[in-house]
Amino acid sequence: MRARPDVLAAEASLHQATAAVGIATANLFPNIVLSASLGSQALERGDLFGGNSEAWSMV
């Protein structure tokens, strides 16, 4: 029975509709993106890896 073309088409249609419901449900919630970076900066080469040369940002 599963090899019948009409059953396969109905199964594919159900799969597509279920995916559309999942996407619509996900779109009800806010989309939040967080990112951060950590680096090092200094005016002189010797100070580059010291404790006071840390630089970070958060967006």
TORKOL-4160 file (C-alpha; in steps of 0.2 Angstrom, whole numbers, padded with zeros to 4 digits, m for minus):
59
<pt num="1" X="0000" Y="0000" Z="0000"/>
<pt num="2" X="0014" Y="0012" Z="0004"/>
<pt num="3" X="0021" Y="0011" Z="m0014"/>
<pt num="4" X="0005" Y="0018" Z="m0021"/>
<pt num="5" X="0008" Y="0035" Z="m0029"/>
<pt num="6" X="m0007" Y="0043" Z="m0021"/>
<pt num="7" X="m0002" Y="0037" Z="m0004"/>
<pt num="8" X="0016" Y="0044" Z="m0007"/>
<pt num="9" X="0009" Y="0060" Z="m0013"/>
<pt num="10" X="m0002" Y="0062" Z="0002"/>
<pt num="11" X="0012" Y="0058" Z="0014"/>
<pt num="12" X="0023" Y="0071" Z="0006"/>
<pt num="13" X="0009" Y="0084" Z="0007"/>
<pt num="14" X="0007" Y="0080" Z="0026"/>
<pt num="15" X="0026" Y="0081" Z="0028"/>
<pt num="16" X="0026" Y="0098" Z="0020"/>
<pt num="17" X="0011" Y="0105" Z="0030"/>
<pt num="18" X="0019" Y="0099" Z="0046"/>
<pt num="19" X="0035" Y="0108" Z="0042"/>
<pt num="20" X="0025" Y="0124" Z="0038"/>
<pt num="21" X="0016" Y="0123" Z="0055"/>
<pt num="22" X="0033" Y="0121" Z="0064"/>
<pt num="23" X="0040" Y="0136" Z="0055"/>
<pt num="24" X="0025" Y="0146" Z="0059"/>
<pt num="25" X="0026" Y="0141" Z="0077"/>
<pt num="26" X="0044" Y="0146" Z="0078"/>
<pt num="27" X="0040" Y="0163" Z="0070"/>
<pt num="28" X="0029" Y="0167" Z="0085"/>
<pt num="29" X="0044" Y="0169" Z="0096"/>
<pt num="30" X="0057" Y="0183" Z="0095"/>
<pt num="31" X="0073" Y="0179" Z="0085"/>
<pt num="32" X="0088" Y="0183" Z="0097"/>
<pt num="33" X="0106" Y="0183" Z="0091"/>
<pt num="34" X="0120" Y="0185" Z="0104"/>
<pt num="35" X="0138" Y="0187" Z="0100"/>
<pt num="36" X="0154" Y="0192" Z="0109"/>
<pt num="37" X="0172" Y="0194" Z="0105"/>
<pt num="38" X="0188" Y="0194" Z="0115"/>
<pt num="39" X="0205" Y="0201" Z="0110"/>
<pt num="40" X="0220" Y="0210" Z="0115"/>
<pt num="41" X="0227" Y="0227" Z="0111"/>
<pt num="42" X="0242" Y="0238" Z="0116"/>
<pt num="43" X="0252" Y="0253" Z="0111"/>
<pt num="44" X="0268" Y="0243" Z="0113"/>
<pt num="45" X="0273" Y="0226" Z="0108"/>
<pt num="46" X="0279" Y="0221" Z="0125"/>
<pt num="47" X="0262" Y="0225" Z="0133"/>
<pt num="48" X="0252" Y="0215" Z="0121"/>
<pt num="49" X="0250" Y="0200" Z="0131"/>
<pt num="50" X="0249" Y="0208" Z="0148"/>
<pt num="51" X="0233" Y="0208" Z="0159"/>
<pt num="52" X="0229" Y="0226" Z="0155"/>
<pt num="53" X="0228" Y="0224" Z="0136"/>
<pt num="54" X="0212" Y="0214" Z="0136"/>
<pt num="55" X="0198" Y="0220" Z="0124"/>
<pt num="56" X="0181" Y="0213" Z="0123"/>
<pt num="57" X="0164" Y="0217" Z="0116"/>
<pt num="58" X="0147" Y="0210" Z="0117"/>
<pt num="59" X="0133" Y="0213" Z="0104"/>
